[in-house]
Amino acid sequence: MSTIRQNKVAKLLQKELSNILQLNTNEWFPGTMVSVTIIRISPDLSFAKVYLSIFGKIEPKEGIRLANSRVSEVRGALGKIVGKQLRITPELAFYLDDSIDYVEEIEELLKK
């Protein structure tokens, strides 16, 4: 269960990471739309799991691999933005958000 502080930091990180990814999408993920769907942050606010939804030319698993290869660059940009608001810029790890596939699978099962 997340605390109020964790929820506030997660919302802040989601907003700022979305902006960072949006600004660099053409360079990092050409022809692909990347959005930050969920952020799960540790209780000490030092680690964040970032779930991405990826649509376009790049396969989703390849997109996650590309995002994880640029994690230090993304964390540096994030640190410059939220450095005055957070004492520690959390370590980031990117994961694929497959909840849409899960919903589609359930809908297919319910139609039968």
C-alpha positions in Angstrom: 0.0 0.0 0.0 1.4 3.4 -1.0 1.6 6.4 1.3 0.3 9.8 0.4 3.9 10.9 -0.1 4.7 8.0 -2.4 1.6 8.8 -4.5 2.5 12.5 -4.8 6.1 11.7 -5.8 4.8 9.1 -8.3 2.5 11.7 -9.9 5.4 14.2 -10.1 7.7 11.6 -11.7 5.0 10.5 -14.2 4.4 14.0 -15.3 8.1 14.9 -15.7 9.1 11.6 -17.3 6.3 11.9 -19.8 7.6 15.3 -20.8 11.2 14.0 -21.1 10.1 11.1 -23.2 7.9 13.3 -25.3 10.7 15.7 -26.1 13.1 12.9 -27.1 10.7 10.4 -28.7 11.8 11.2 -32.3 15.5 10.7 -31.4 15.2 7.7 -29.1 12.1 5.9 -30.5 11.5 7.0 -34.1 8.0 6.4 -35.4 6.8 5.2 -32.0 4.5 6.6 -29.4 5.7 6.1 -25.8 3.6 6.9 -22.7 4.2 6.5 -19.0 1.3 4.6 -17.6 2.2 3.7 -14.0 5.0 4.5 -11.6 5.5 2.3 -8.5 7.9 3.9 -6.1 9.7 2.3 -3.1 8.8 3.5 0.4 12.2 5.3 0.8 11.6 7.0 -2.6 15.0 5.8 -3.9 13.7 3.4 -6.6 10.9 3.8 -9.2 9.5 1.1 -11.5 8.3 3.0 -14.6 5.7 1.2 -16.8 5.6 2.3 -20.4 3.1 1.7 -23.1 4.7 1.5 -26.5 2.9 1.7 -29.9 4.4 2.1 -33.4 7.3 0.9 -35.5 9.4 -0.4 -32.6 8.4 -3.7 -30.9 7.4 -3.1 -27.3 10.2 -5.3 -25.9 12.8 -3.5 -28.0 11.4 -0.2 -26.8 11.9 -1.2 -23.2 15.4 -2.4 -24.0 16.1 1.0 -25.6 14.6 2.9 -22.6 16.7 0.9 -20.2 19.8 1.6 -22.2 19.2 5.4 -21.7 18.2 5.2 -18.1 21.2 7.3 -16.9 20.4 10.0 -19.4 16.7 10.0 -18.4 17.6 10.1 -14.7 20.0 13.0 -15.3 17.4 15.0 -17.1 14.8 14.1 -14.4 17.3 15.2 -11.6 17.7 18.6 -13.2 13.9 19.1 -13.2 12.9 17.7 -9.8 16.2 18.4 -8.0 14.7 21.2 -5.9 11.6 19.1 -5.0 13.2 15.8 -4.1 16.2 15.1 -2.0 17.2 12.0 -4.0 16.4 11.4 -7.7 15.2 7.8 -7.7 16.9 5.1 -9.6 14.7 4.1 -12.6 13.8 0.8 -14.2 11.6 0.6 -17.2 9.0 -2.2 -17.7 6.4 -2.9 -20.3 2.8 -2.2 -19.3 0.8 -5.1 -20.7 -2.5 -4.2 -19.0 -4.1 -3.4 -22.4 -3.4 -6.9 -23.7 -4.8 -8.3 -20.5 -8.0 -6.4 -20.8 -8.4 -7.5 -24.5 -7.9 -11.1 -23.4 -10.6 -10.8 -20.7 -13.0 -9.2 -23.2 -12.4 -12.0 -25.7 -13.1 -14.6 -23.0 -16.3 -12.8 -22.0 -17.6 -12.7 -25.5 -17.5 -16.5 -25.8 
